[in-house]
Amino acid sequence: MRVDVVTIFPEYLAPLGLSLPGKAREAGLLDLRVHDLRDWTHDRHRTVDDTPYGGGAGMVMKPEPWGEALDALTAEGDAPVVVVPTPSGEPFSQALAADLASKPRLLFACGRYEGIDQRVVDHARTRWDVREVSIGDYVLNGGEVAALVVTEAVVRLLPGFMGNPESLTEESHGAAGLLEYPVYTKPPSWRDLDVPDVLFSGNHARIAAWRHDQAVRRTAERRPDLLHPSAVVDDLEVRTVQ
Ligand SMILES: Nc1ccccc1-c1cnco1
């Protein structure tokens, strides 16, 4: 997969060179290219923003640099899915991560200030698959953090990336659609807190059943919205109030 990130803060994306995505790059699974939007400006101050039409606080990112950047970056290679992080976007989810992981190329357009001139997105939609994506209902200063989040969630799903793809099924929001069960390691007792006996039983069917039950209970307690209405947890019957 090729991932292009266009930003006025390229150094913000440095963490992508570390850990998970870094490993993916070494393995040749990820071709990551970070670009400075100001490379597509032509004035002495390398201007990327201006005051908003209609008045109001803050500045808006000018369309011209974005148009030139997208033109230049899409002149070669696969047509990208253009991912625009924005608080007004569709909520990012594991399902969306899986969808994006199936694409040959992503191009993140990271906005700052009060946002990018709407015509950039409108024009991009005439040429590419554009996904406006929110990583949550809170305010950030720009799209770079969201690009880091989405890239990590997508890259770890690439075939050949995770050493043990089985773990993808049991983690929170994995294939099982549940939160993950509690995990333990040595020592068997720590500050008077003991590891559940079932995990020492050696009975793999019993351990698997206990883990599934813990995952369902935890999901019912913390995220009943993830459970189907018909799910029943022992004496806990999860109902949705219509
Ligand atoms: N708040 C923001 C400001 C700029 C670009 C993205 C965001 C964002 C994305 N997901 C939540 O917020």
The ligand as a Gaussian input file, in Angstrom:
#p B3LYP/6-31G(d) Opt

LIG

0 1
 N      -10.862000      18.564000      14.922000
 C      -10.217000      18.458000      13.679000
 C       -9.599000      19.593000      13.105000
 C       -8.938000      19.471000      11.879000
 C       -8.901000      18.239000      11.225000
 C       -9.515000      17.121000      11.788000
 C      -10.173000      17.219000      13.016000
 C      -10.824000      16.014000      13.585000
 C      -10.854000      14.749000      13.015000
 N      -11.545000      13.958000      13.869000
 C      -11.937000      14.694000      14.905000
 O      -11.489000      15.979000      14.753000

